Amino acid sequence: MFRMFIRRRRICALALTIVCFGFALYYHSFKQRIQVKESAQNIIPLTKYVEKELISASNVSHVGDQKRDQRIPMQTVPPNPFKKSNPSVNYNVHAFYYTWYGNPKNDGKYLHWNHRLLPHWEKRVSNMYATGQRHQPPDDIGANFYPVLGAYSSLDPEVITTHMHQIKQSGIGVLALSWYPAQKADDEGKPADQYVSILLSKAAEHNIKICFHIEPYKGRTAQSVGDDIKYINNKYGNHPAFYKTNHPHKPDKSNLPLIYIYDSYQILPDDWKILLGEDGSTSIRGTKNDAIVIGLLVEKKHSEDILTGGFDGFYTYFASSGFSYGSNLMHWRDLNAFATQHQLLFIPSVGPGYIDTNVRPWNGGNTKHRDNGAYYENEWQSALQVQPNFVSITSFNEWHEGTQIEPALSQKTVSVEFLHGKRQRGTFLYLSYGNDPNLYLDLTKTWVEQFEKLSGNQ
């Protein structure tokens, strides 16, 4: 009995040795296959390294008085190499779009690419930086990424055509156009209304729609916004690319323009109620100028202000998660519940990341690293969890705040006079999306498809 037990142990030990030897051979072979596969796919996690390490002064070569230019030649990456030649678009997905860029060829001078370094509200902090100084395009621009299209003009028909093609291929159906009334503009650009007609024409060619994102301007009131909506309806309302939609919670609001109002909280709710309330003295409700008007929610209290003011819904805009109450992903479920309870639209704004230190050098605390697309995907996932009727994207091309999904160069350096916003010369390395300039267009297409599958939104 004992000898039989020993014999069985020896047999078991021999069998175990054979199994272990076989497993070792299999593991070695498997590991080699994985290494070969990774090598073939060229998987290099560049984005996280570039964004978190190379931007620091210790990792970027300072040129001092040598004026050593480490500039890398402009890449000729195709702006939109997609597999599908005729993709559909989703009109419930909106991307914020900016037309404030200019260059000498098309505009007589650079606009916005030469953005000045903005001051901090505390003079003590501002004095630490070269605030007021301007970037020097075309290589030195007011952004932390550099566009594949270079320091382009928003009036260039070829640029607009390329943008529309990229937008269509990514599945976005609507551009929310940053807009000022005729003859008005932001501090760095030209009047935005001049861009609308060509954008509508190019959008129509690509089956894209345009809605309006009314910016703050000097003298803006609820009444002036009412005049703006009337102007927009009268001038552009019959264009085939002018966006109209239905309010899913209010059957009487169908086939109406959708208007975003940026910084709507700057005007008192009671003033908005005169324009947007059913019984307001100058109400647009039930008139030919009626619209689905969406306010910006920054603080928690703004939800009640939006309800009181007569808005049809609210959006969150900011791509820096946690920067505001509205941009905190943890609050989206409660915000959606509030909206549903009061028959309002909740339009969460998703973004790929945030960095604005090439225009606000003191604002590094609000930077949100892209993590090779992981940040963007988390934002999309959080949005879809609340099953919204619409999703907005911040942004297609707001380069100053680093929220763009427009293709960016994989690598570019430039000699600058004010490195990291300070009064020191050196070499600045632009951030990248890793090896794929089109990464965020591809990710957007993937998540738009998920949005359609989960909600039936098309």
C-alpha positions as CSV (number, residue, x, y, z in Angstrom):
1,M,0.0,0.0,0.0
2,F,2.8,2.4,1.0
3,R,4.9,1.4,-2.1
4,M,1.8,1.9,-4.3
5,F,1.4,5.4,-2.9
6,I,5.1,6.2,-3.5
7,R,4.8,4.9,-7.1
8,R,1.7,7.0,-7.7
9,R,3.5,10.1,-6.4
10,R,6.4,9.4,-8.8
11,I,4.0,9.0,-11.7
12,C,2.2,12.2,-10.7
13,A,5.5,14.0,-10.3
14,L,6.6,12.9,-13.8
15,A,3.3,13.9,-15.3
16,L,3.5,17.3,-13.5
17,T,7.0,17.8,-14.9
18,I,5.8,17.1,-18.5
19,V,2.8,19.5,-18.1
20,C,5.0,22.3,-16.7
21,F,7.6,21.8,-19.4
22,G,4.8,22.0,-22.1
23,F,3.3,25.1,-20.5
24,A,6.7,26.8,-20.5
25,L,7.1,26.1,-24.2
26,Y,3.6,27.4,-24.9
27,Y,4.1,30.6,-22.8
28,H,7.4,31.3,-24.5
29,S,5.8,30.9,-27.9
30,F,2.8,33.0,-26.9
31,K,5.0,35.8,-25.6
32,Q,6.9,35.9,-28.8
33,R,3.7,36.1,-30.8
34,I,2.5,39.0,-28.7
35,Q,5.8,40.8,-29.0
36,V,5.7,40.4,-32.8
37,K,2.1,41.6,-32.9
38,E,2.9,44.7,-30.9
39,S,5.9,45.4,-33.0
40,A,3.8,45.1,-36.2
41,Q,1.2,47.4,-34.8
42,N,3.8,49.9,-33.7
43,I,2.0,50.5,-30.3
44,I,3.8,53.4,-28.7
45,P,2.0,55.3,-26.0
46,L,3.3,58.7,-27.1
47,T,0.5,60.9,-26.1
48,K,0.7,60.4,-22.4
49,Y,4.5,60.8,-22.5
50,V,4.3,64.0,-24.6
51,E,1.6,65.6,-22.6
52,K,2.9,64.8,-19.1
53,E,6.7,64.9,-19.5
54,L,8.0,66.7,-22.5
55,I,6.2,69.9,-21.9
56,S,8.2,70.6,-18.7
57,A,11.2,73.0,-18.9
58,S,13.5,70.2,-17.8
59,N,12.7,68.1,-20.8
60,V,12.6,70.8,-23.5
61,S,15.9,72.2,-24.7
62,H,16.4,75.9,-24.0
63,V,18.2,77.7,-26.7
64,G,19.2,80.7,-24.7
65,D,21.0,83.2,-27.0
66,Q,22.0,80.5,-29.5
67,K,18.6,80.8,-31.3
68,R,18.9,77.1,-32.2
69,D,15.8,76.1,-34.2
70,Q,14.7,72.5,-33.7
71,R,11.7,73.0,-36.0
72,I,10.4,69.8,-37.6
73,P,9.1,70.2,-41.2
74,M,5.4,70.4,-41.7
75,Q,3.9,66.9,-42.0
76,T,1.8,66.0,-45.0
77,V,-0.6,63.7,-43.2
78,P,-3.9,63.2,-45.1
79,P,-6.5,65.0,-43.0
80,N,-9.2,62.3,-43.3
81,P,-8.2,58.8,-44.3
82,F,-11.4,57.0,-43.3
83,K,-12.5,53.6,-44.4
84,K,-16.2,54.6,-45.1
85,S,-16.6,56.8,-48.2
86,N,-20.1,57.9,-47.5
87,P,-20.9,57.8,-43.8
88,S,-24.2,58.9,-42.3
89,V,-24.3,61.8,-39.8
90,N,-26.3,62.1,-36.6
91,Y,-28.2,65.4,-36.1
92,N,-28.4,64.8,-32.4
93,V,-24.7,65.2,-32.1
94,H,-23.5,68.8,-32.1
95,A,-19.9,70.1,-32.1
96,F,-18.9,73.6,-31.1
97,Y,-17.2,75.3,-34.1
98,Y,-15.1,78.5,-34.3
99,T,-14.5,80.7,-37.3
100,W,-12.3,83.3,-35.7
101,Y,-8.9,82.2,-37.2
102,G,-7.2,84.3,-39.9
103,N,-3.9,84.6,-41.8
104,P,-2.3,87.2,-44.1
105,K,-3.2,85.3,-47.3
106,N,-6.9,85.4,-46.7
107,D,-7.5,88.1,-44.0
108,G,-4.5,90.5,-44.4
109,K,-3.1,89.5,-41.0
110,Y,-3.1,86.7,-38.4
111,L,-6.2,86.4,-36.2
112,H,-6.3,84.4,-33.0
113,W,-3.2,82.3,-33.9
114,N,-1.3,85.3,-32.5
115,H,-3.4,85.4,-29.3
116,R,-1.9,87.4,-26.5
117,L,-1.0,85.9,-23.1
118,L,-3.9,86.7,-20.9
119,P,-3.5,88.3,-17.4
120,H,-4.5,86.7,-14.2
121,W,-7.0,88.6,-12.1
122,E,-4.4,88.9,-9.3
123,K,-1.6,91.3,-10.4
124,R,0.9,89.4,-8.3
125,V,0.3,86.3,-10.4
126,S,0.3,88.2,-13.7
127,N,3.7,89.7,-12.9
128,M,5.2,86.2,-13.0
129,Y,4.4,85.9,-16.7
130,A,4.8,87.8,-19.9
131,T,1.1,88.7,-20.1
132,G,0.1,90.9,-22.9
133,Q,2.8,89.6,-25.3
134,R,1.6,87.9,-28.5
135,H,2.5,84.7,-30.2
136,Q,4.3,84.9,-33.6
137,P,2.6,82.7,-36.2
138,P,2.8,80.7,-38.3
139,D,5.0,78.4,-36.2
140,D,4.4,80.0,-32.8
141,I,0.7,80.0,-32.1
142,G,-1.6,80.5,-29.1
143,A,-2.3,76.8,-28.6
144,N,-0.6,73.7,-27.0
145,F,-1.3,71.6,-30.1
146,Y,-0.6,72.5,-33.8
147,P,-3.1,71.8,-36.5
148,V,-2.4,69.6,-39.5
149,L,-3.8,72.4,-41.7
150,G,-1.3,74.9,-40.2
151,A,-2.3,78.5,-39.1
152,Y,-5.3,78.5,-41.4
153,S,-8.0,81.1,-42.2
154,S,-11.6,80.3,-41.3
155,L,-12.5,82.1,-44.6
156,D,-10.5,79.7,-46.8
157,P,-12.9,77.7,-48.9
158,E,-10.5,74.7,-49.0
159,V,-10.2,74.7,-45.2
160,I,-14.0,74.8,-44.8
161,T,-14.4,72.0,-47.3
162,T,-11.8,69.9,-45.4
163,H,-13.5,70.6,-42.1
164,M,-16.9,69.6,-43.4
165,H,-15.5,66.4,-44.8
166,Q,-13.8,65.5,-41.5
167,I,-17.0,66.4,-39.6
168,K,-19.1,64.2,-41.8
169,Q,-16.7,61.3,-41.6
170,S,-16.8,61.5,-37.8
171,G,-20.6,61.2,-37.7
172,I,-21.3,64.7,-36.3
173,G,-24.4,66.1,-37.9
174,V,-24.6,69.7,-36.5
175,L,-22.0,72.5,-36.0
176,A,-22.9,74.9,-33.2
177,L,-21.3,78.0,-34.7
178,S,-19.8,80.5,-32.4
179,W,-21.7,83.7,-33.4
180,Y,-21.8,87.4,-32.7
181,P,-24.3,89.8,-34.2
182,A,-23.4,91.6,-37.4
183,Q,-20.5,94.1,-37.0
184,K,-19.6,92.6,-33.6
185,A,-16.7,90.3,-32.8
186,D,-14.5,89.0,-29.9
187,D,-11.4,90.9,-28.9
188,E,-9.1,88.9,-31.2
189,G,-11.1,88.3,-34.3
190,K,-13.4,89.8,-37.0
191,P,-17.2,90.0,-37.1
192,A,-18.4,86.4,-37.2
193,D,-21.6,86.9,-39.2
194,Q,-19.7,87.3,-42.4
195,Y,-18.7,83.6,-42.3
196,V,-22.2,82.2,-42.0
197,S,-23.3,82.1,-45.7
198,I,-20.2,80.2,-46.9
199,L,-20.4,77.8,-44.0
200,L,-24.1,77.1,-44.7
201,S,-23.3,76.4,-48.4
202,K,-20.4,74.1,-47.7
203,A,-22.3,72.3,-44.9
204,A,-25.2,71.7,-47.3
205,E,-22.8,70.0,-49.7
206,H,-21.9,67.5,-47.0
207,N,-25.3,67.0,-45.5
208,I,-24.2,68.9,-42.3
209,K,-26.5,71.3,-40.5
210,I,-25.6,74.6,-38.7
211,C,-27.0,76.0,-35.5
212,F,-26.0,79.1,-33.6
213,H,-24.0,79.5,-30.4
214,I,-24.6,83.1,-29.3
215,E,-21.6,84.5,-27.5
216,P,-21.5,87.3,-24.9
217,Y,-21.0,90.7,-26.5
218,K,-21.0,94.2,-25.2
219,G,-24.5,95.3,-24.4
220,R,-26.1,91.9,-24.7
221,T,-29.5,91.7,-23.0
222,A,-32.4,89.3,-23.2
223,Q,-34.1,91.7,-25.5
224,S,-31.0,92.0,-27.8
225,V,-30.8,88.2,-27.9
226,G,-34.5,88.2,-29.0
227,D,-33.5,90.5,-31.8
228,D,-30.5,88.2,-32.7
229,I,-32.9,85.2,-32.9
230,K,-35.2,87.2,-35.2
231,Y,-32.2,88.2,-37.4
232,I,-30.9,84.6,-37.6
233,N,-34.4,83.3,-38.5
234,N,-35.0,85.9,-41.1
235,K,-31.6,85.8,-42.8
236,Y,-30.8,82.1,-42.6
237,G,-33.9,80.2,-41.6
238,N,-34.8,79.0,-45.1
239,H,-31.4,77.6,-46.0
240,P,-31.4,73.8,-46.3
241,A,-28.4,73.6,-43.9
242,F,-30.1,75.7,-41.2
243,Y,-30.7,73.3,-38.3
244,K,-34.2,72.7,-37.0
245,T,-35.4,70.0,-34.6
246,N,-38.1,68.8,-32.3
247,H,-38.2,69.1,-28.5
248,P,-38.7,65.5,-27.3
249,H,-40.6,66.5,-24.2
250,K,-42.8,69.2,-25.7
251,P,-44.9,68.1,-28.8
252,D,-45.9,71.7,-29.5
253,K,-42.2,72.6,-30.1
254,S,-41.4,70.9,-33.5
255,N,-39.3,71.9,-36.5
256,L,-37.8,74.8,-34.6
257,P,-34.2,76.3,-34.6
258,L,-32.0,75.2,-31.7
259,I,-30.0,78.1,-30.2
260,Y,-27.2,77.8,-27.6
261,I,-26.7,80.8,-25.3
262,Y,-23.1,81.0,-23.9
263,D,-22.8,82.5,-20.4
264,S,-26.6,82.9,-20.2
265,Y,-26.3,83.2,-16.4
266,Q,-25.0,86.8,-16.9
267,I,-28.5,87.9,-17.5
268,L,-31.1,87.7,-14.7
269,P,-33.8,84.9,-15.0
270,D,-36.6,87.4,-14.7
271,D,-35.2,89.2,-17.8
272,W,-35.0,86.0,-19.7
273,K,-38.6,85.2,-18.7
274,I,-39.8,88.3,-20.5
275,L,-38.4,86.8,-23.7
276,L,-38.8,83.1,-23.2
277,G,-41.8,82.8,-20.9
278,E,-45.2,82.0,-22.4
279,D,-46.6,85.2,-21.0
280,G,-43.6,87.5,-21.4
281,S,-44.3,91.0,-22.8
282,T,-41.9,90.4,-25.7
283,S,-42.1,86.6,-25.7
284,I,-41.0,84.7,-28.8
285,R,-43.2,81.7,-27.8
286,G,-45.7,80.8,-30.4
287,T,-44.4,83.3,-32.9
288,K,-42.5,82.8,-36.2
289,N,-39.3,83.5,-34.2
290,D,-39.8,80.8,-31.6
291,A,-36.8,78.5,-31.0
292,I,-35.5,75.8,-28.7
293,V,-33.3,78.0,-26.5
294,I,-30.5,76.2,-24.5
295,G,-28.8,78.0,-21.6
296,L,-25.4,77.3,-20.0
297,L,-25.4,75.6,-16.7
298,V,-22.2,76.3,-14.7
299,E,-23.3,76.3,-11.0
300,K,-25.9,74.1,-9.4
301,K,-28.2,77.1,-8.8
302,H,-28.4,77.7,-12.6
303,S,-30.8,74.8,-13.0
304,E,-33.5,76.8,-11.2
305,D,-32.5,80.0,-13.0
306,I,-32.9,78.2,-16.4
307,L,-36.3,76.9,-15.3
308,T,-37.4,80.3,-14.1
309,G,-36.1,82.0,-17.2
310,G,-38.2,79.9,-19.6
311,F,-35.3,78.1,-21.3
312,D,-36.0,74.8,-23.1
313,G,-32.9,73.1,-21.7
314,F,-29.3,73.5,-20.7
315,Y,-25.8,72.3,-21.7
316,T,-22.5,72.1,-19.8
317,Y,-19.9,73.2,-22.4
318,F,-16.6,72.9,-20.4
319,A,-14.3,70.0,-21.3
320,S,-12.3,70.3,-18.0
321,S,-14.2,67.8,-15.8
322,G,-14.8,69.3,-12.4
323,F,-14.0,72.8,-13.5
324,S,-17.7,73.7,-12.9
325,Y,-20.6,71.9,-11.3
326,G,-22.1,71.3,-14.7
327,S,-18.9,69.8,-16.1
328,N,-18.5,67.3,-13.2
329,L,-19.5,63.9,-14.6
330,M,-20.7,62.8,-11.2
331,H,-23.5,65.4,-11.4
332,W,-24.9,64.4,-14.8
333,R,-27.3,61.9,-13.6
334,D,-28.9,64.4,-11.2
335,L,-29.0,67.1,-13.8
336,N,-30.6,64.8,-16.3
337,A,-33.3,63.8,-13.7
338,F,-34.0,67.5,-13.0
339,A,-34.3,68.1,-16.7
340,T,-36.7,65.2,-17.2
341,Q,-38.8,66.3,-14.2
342,H,-39.3,69.7,-15.7
343,Q,-39.5,68.7,-19.4
344,L,-36.2,70.3,-20.2
345,L,-33.4,69.1,-22.5
346,F,-30.1,68.1,-20.8
347,I,-27.3,68.3,-23.4
348,P,-24.1,67.1,-21.8
349,S,-20.9,68.4,-23.4
350,V,-18.1,65.9,-23.9
351,G,-14.5,66.8,-24.7
352,P,-11.1,65.2,-25.4
353,G,-9.2,67.1,-22.7
354,Y,-8.3,70.7,-21.7
355,I,-5.1,72.7,-21.8
356,D,-4.9,76.5,-22.3
357,T,-1.5,77.4,-20.9
358,N,-0.3,78.9,-24.2
359,V,-2.9,81.7,-23.7
360,R,-3.4,81.4,-19.9
361,P,0.1,80.3,-18.7
362,W,-1.0,80.5,-15.0
363,N,-4.0,78.0,-15.5
364,G,-2.2,74.7,-15.4
365,G,-4.3,73.5,-12.5
366,N,-7.3,73.0,-14.9
367,T,-5.4,71.0,-17.4
368,K,-6.9,67.6,-18.3
369,H,-4.6,65.3,-20.1
370,R,-6.0,63.3,-23.0
371,D,-4.3,60.0,-22.0
372,N,-4.3,58.8,-25.6
373,G,-8.1,59.1,-25.9
374,A,-9.1,57.6,-22.6
375,Y,-10.3,60.9,-21.2
376,Y,-12.6,61.5,-24.2
377,E,-14.0,58.0,-24.1
378,N,-14.8,58.3,-20.4
379,E,-16.7,61.5,-21.1
380,W,-18.7,59.9,-23.8
381,Q,-19.4,56.8,-21.6
382,S,-20.6,59.1,-18.8
383,A,-22.9,61.0,-21.2
384,L,-24.5,57.9,-22.7
385,Q,-25.2,56.5,-19.2
386,V,-27.8,59.2,-18.7
387,Q,-29.3,58.4,-22.1
388,P,-29.5,62.0,-23.4
389,N,-31.5,63.0,-26.5
390,F,-28.6,65.2,-27.7
391,V,-24.8,65.2,-27.0
392,S,-22.6,68.2,-27.7
393,I,-18.8,68.1,-28.3
394,T,-16.4,70.7,-27.0
395,S,-15.0,71.2,-29.5
396,F,-14.2,70.7,-33.1
397,N,-11.6,73.5,-33.3
398,E,-11.2,75.6,-30.1
399,W,-7.4,75.3,-30.3
400,H,-6.6,77.9,-27.6
401,E,-8.2,75.7,-24.9
402,G,-6.9,72.4,-26.3
403,T,-10.4,70.9,-26.6
404,Q,-10.2,70.3,-30.4
405,I,-10.8,67.0,-32.1
406,E,-9.6,68.5,-35.4
407,P,-6.4,66.7,-36.6
408,A,-3.1,67.9,-35.0
409,L,0.5,67.3,-36.0
410,S,2.2,64.3,-34.4
411,Q,5.4,66.3,-33.7
412,K,6.4,69.9,-34.0
413,T,8.8,72.2,-32.1
414,V,9.4,75.9,-32.4
415,S,11.8,78.5,-31.0
416,V,9.8,81.0,-28.9
417,E,10.5,84.3,-27.1
418,F,8.3,83.5,-24.1
419,L,8.6,79.8,-23.2
420,H,5.7,78.6,-21.1
421,G,4.4,82.2,-20.9
422,K,7.5,83.5,-19.1
423,R,10.1,86.0,-20.2
424,Q,12.6,83.4,-21.4
425,R,13.6,82.1,-24.8
426,G,13.6,78.4,-25.6
427,T,12.2,75.6,-27.7
428,F,8.5,74.7,-27.3
429,L,7.3,71.2,-28.1
430,Y,3.6,71.0,-29.2
431,L,1.5,68.2,-27.8
432,S,0.2,65.5,-30.1
433,Y,-2.4,62.7,-30.3
434,G,0.4,60.1,-30.5
435,N,1.0,58.6,-33.9
436,D,-2.5,59.3,-35.3
437,P,-3.5,62.9,-36.1
438,N,-7.0,61.6,-36.8
439,L,-7.5,59.8,-33.5
440,Y,-10.3,61.9,-32.2
441,L,-12.2,61.9,-35.4
442,D,-12.1,58.1,-35.3
443,L,-13.1,57.9,-31.7
444,T,-16.0,60.3,-32.3
445,K,-17.3,58.1,-35.1
446,T,-17.1,55.1,-32.8
447,W,-19.0,56.8,-30.0
448,V,-21.6,58.3,-32.3
449,E,-22.4,54.8,-33.4
450,Q,-22.7,53.7,-29.8
451,F,-25.1,56.6,-29.2
452,E,-27.2,55.4,-32.0
453,K,-27.3,51.8,-30.8
454,L,-28.2,52.7,-27.2
455,S,-30.8,55.3,-27.9
456,G,-32.0,54.9,-31.4
457,N,-30.8,58.5,-32.1
458,Q,-30.1,59.2,-35.7
